[in-house]
Structures are given as C-alpha cells and as structure tokens.
Amino acid sequence: MIDLLSSSDIDWNYFLKLAVERHRLTGSVYKNLKIHATGLVPDSVCEYLKQQCQKNAYQMMHKAAELVRLTTLFTEAGIRVLPYKGPVLAIQLFGDLSMRRSGDLDALPSRRHQELKQNCNLLKHPVPKVHPDVLMAQHQQQSRLVQSSPCNPHSTSS
C-alpha cells in the first residue's frame, strides 16, 4: 500500500497539513513512515516530521513536569486532584509522551466545596521554588524519556 502511495502524485504539503496541524498525528506518522516507507517519502518531509516530533517530545516533557509540579503542589496543600488527558493520556495510550500533542493540562479536583475554594486560592499565590535536586532528577527522567522515544533518531525502540 505504501509503495502504491509513494508512486502517486502526493501533495506532501497537504499531507503534512492534515497529519501535523489538523489531526496532530506527527509521532505516529513519523514513526510509521520511518519503519515502513524509508526511501519512499521525500527527505524534506521526513526531516520536517522528525523536527516536529522532537519539538513535541520536548514540549510534552515540559508539560508532564509541570503537571507533576502542580499535582504535588495540590497534594501538599491537602487537595486531591486527578490529572487526565494530555501527558497522562499519552502515556496510557502509547507508553510515550511524544506520540500525542496537548495544548494544556487537565486535572479534576475533588468535589468537596471547601477544596474547590482552596484550589482557586492556591493558584493565586506565587509558586514555591523547586529545590535544584528535584529539577536535576526531573531533567534526568526527561532525558531518559527522550532517548527511548520513537521520535529520537538514535532510539532503539523503533
């Protein structure tokens, strides 16, 4: 099927617009083209997908770190929250942050009215500084995630 598609007159700009912008399937498209269509897709398309995939992996790692930080902040304040979608869904569905794009972070607070009031007040205060050891541990974890990502050209997982 891929051979048939590659021999067709494909509008690669339109393909990229659909895959990357509209459907946000950059990771899946890149991974599958890299595995099944090496040499059949223009180098410029592969390079663009690779760059977008790596950019998304970096952004999703930052979102995941922010979600951990916020969840910790709420937990330390005695407020229960349940993160969902975004980085959490990417890990649940694909086992890889880079395989899904997310624009924001989503978390459900507990239903108790008092906790909801605390949620609003907690976010109004300045965010406490994070200890450098915690930042280093997060950076090391993120580095391991990037190295094992299918979007990483040096990854052995693809």
C-alpha positions as CSV (number, residue, x, y, z in Angstrom):
1,M,0.0,0.0,0.0
2,I,2.8,2.4,0.9
3,D,4.6,1.6,-2.4
4,L,1.4,2.5,-4.2
5,L,1.0,5.7,-2.4
6,S,4.6,6.7,-2.9
7,S,4.3,6.2,-6.6
8,S,1.3,8.5,-6.7
9,D,1.4,12.2,-7.1
10,I,1.0,13.2,-3.5
11,D,0.7,16.7,-2.3
12,W,3.1,16.4,0.6
13,N,2.4,19.9,1.8
14,Y,-1.3,19.0,2.1
15,F,-0.4,15.7,3.7
16,L,1.7,17.4,6.3
17,K,-1.0,20.0,7.0
18,L,-3.5,17.2,7.7
19,A,-1.2,14.9,9.6
20,V,0.6,17.6,11.7
21,E,-1.8,20.5,12.1
22,R,-5.3,19.1,11.7
23,H,-5.1,15.6,13.1
24,R,-2.0,16.1,15.3
25,L,-0.6,12.7,14.4
26,T,3.0,13.7,14.0
27,G,4.5,11.0,16.1
28,S,2.5,8.1,14.6
29,V,3.0,9.3,11.1
30,Y,6.8,9.8,11.5
31,K,7.3,6.5,13.3
32,N,5.3,4.5,10.7
33,L,6.9,6.3,7.7
34,K,10.3,5.7,9.2
35,I,9.6,2.0,9.7
36,H,7.6,1.2,6.5
37,A,8.4,3.8,3.9
38,T,12.1,4.6,4.2
39,G,13.3,6.0,0.8
40,L,9.7,6.4,-0.5
41,V,9.0,9.7,1.1
42,P,10.8,12.9,0.2
43,D,13.7,13.7,2.6
44,S,12.3,17.1,3.3
45,V,9.0,15.6,4.5
46,C,10.9,13.1,6.8
47,E,13.1,15.9,8.2
48,Y,10.1,18.1,8.9
49,L,8.2,15.3,10.7
50,K,11.4,14.5,12.6
51,Q,11.8,18.1,13.8
52,Q,8.1,18.4,14.7
53,C,8.2,15.1,16.6
54,Q,11.3,16.1,18.6
55,K,9.7,19.6,19.3
56,N,6.6,17.9,20.5
57,A,8.5,15.4,22.7
58,Y,10.3,18.4,24.3
59,Q,7.0,20.3,24.9
60,M,5.3,17.2,26.3
61,M,8.1,16.6,28.7
62,H,7.8,20.1,30.0
63,K,4.0,19.7,30.3
64,A,4.5,16.4,32.2
65,A,7.0,18.1,34.5
66,E,4.5,21.0,35.1
67,L,1.7,18.5,35.8
68,V,3.8,16.7,38.3
69,R,4.7,20.0,39.9
70,L,1.1,21.2,40.1
71,T,-0.2,17.8,41.3
72,T,2.5,17.9,44.1
73,L,1.6,21.4,45.0
74,F,-2.1,20.5,45.4
75,T,-1.3,17.3,47.3
76,E,1.0,19.1,49.7
77,A,-1.9,21.5,50.3
78,G,-4.2,18.6,51.1
79,I,-6.2,18.9,47.9
80,R,-6.9,15.8,45.8
81,V,-6.7,16.2,42.0
82,L,-6.9,13.7,39.2
83,P,-4.8,14.5,36.1
84,Y,-6.3,13.3,32.8
85,K,-5.8,13.8,29.1
86,G,-2.5,15.5,28.0
87,P,0.6,13.7,29.1
88,V,-1.3,11.2,31.2
89,L,-3.3,10.0,28.2
90,A,-0.2,9.9,26.0
91,I,1.4,7.5,28.4
92,Q,-1.7,5.4,28.9
93,L,-2.4,5.1,25.1
94,F,1.1,4.9,23.6
95,G,3.5,4.5,26.5
96,D,5.3,7.5,25.1
97,L,4.8,11.2,25.8
98,S,6.0,12.2,22.3
99,M,3.2,10.3,20.5
100,R,0.5,12.8,21.4
101,R,0.2,16.6,21.3
102,S,-1.5,18.5,24.0
103,G,-2.2,22.2,24.4
104,D,-2.9,22.3,28.1
105,L,-3.1,20.4,31.3
106,D,-6.3,18.9,32.7
107,A,-7.0,17.8,36.3
108,L,-10.2,17.2,38.1
109,P,-10.3,18.5,41.7
110,S,-12.3,16.6,44.3
111,R,-15.9,17.5,44.6
112,R,-15.8,18.9,48.1
113,H,-16.7,22.6,48.1
114,Q,-14.1,23.7,50.6
115,E,-11.3,22.0,48.5
116,L,-12.6,23.8,45.4
117,K,-12.2,27.1,47.2
118,Q,-8.7,26.2,48.2
119,N,-7.9,25.3,44.6
120,C,-8.7,28.8,43.5
121,N,-6.7,30.4,46.3
122,L,-3.7,28.1,45.9
123,L,-3.3,29.1,42.2
124,K,-3.4,32.8,43.2
125,H,-0.3,32.6,45.3
126,P,3.2,32.6,43.9
127,V,4.6,29.1,43.1
128,P,7.2,27.9,45.6
129,K,10.7,27.4,44.3
130,V,11.7,23.9,43.4
131,H,14.9,22.5,45.0
132,P,17.7,22.1,42.5
133,D,18.0,18.3,43.3
134,V,14.3,17.9,42.3
135,L,14.9,19.8,39.0
136,M,18.0,17.6,38.3
137,A,16.0,14.4,38.9
138,Q,13.2,15.6,36.6
139,H,15.8,16.5,33.9
140,Q,17.4,13.1,34.1
141,Q,14.0,11.4,33.8
142,Q,13.1,13.6,30.8
143,S,16.4,12.7,29.2
144,R,15.7,9.0,29.6
145,L,12.2,9.5,28.0
146,V,13.6,11.4,25.0
147,Q,16.3,8.7,24.5
148,S,13.8,5.9,24.4
149,S,11.2,7.9,22.3
150,P,10.4,6.6,18.8
151,C,10.9,10.2,17.7
152,N,14.5,10.1,18.7
153,P,16.5,9.1,15.7
154,H,19.0,7.3,17.9
155,S,16.4,5.3,19.8
156,T,16.4,1.6,19.7
157,S,12.6,1.4,20.3
158,S,11.8,1.9,16.7
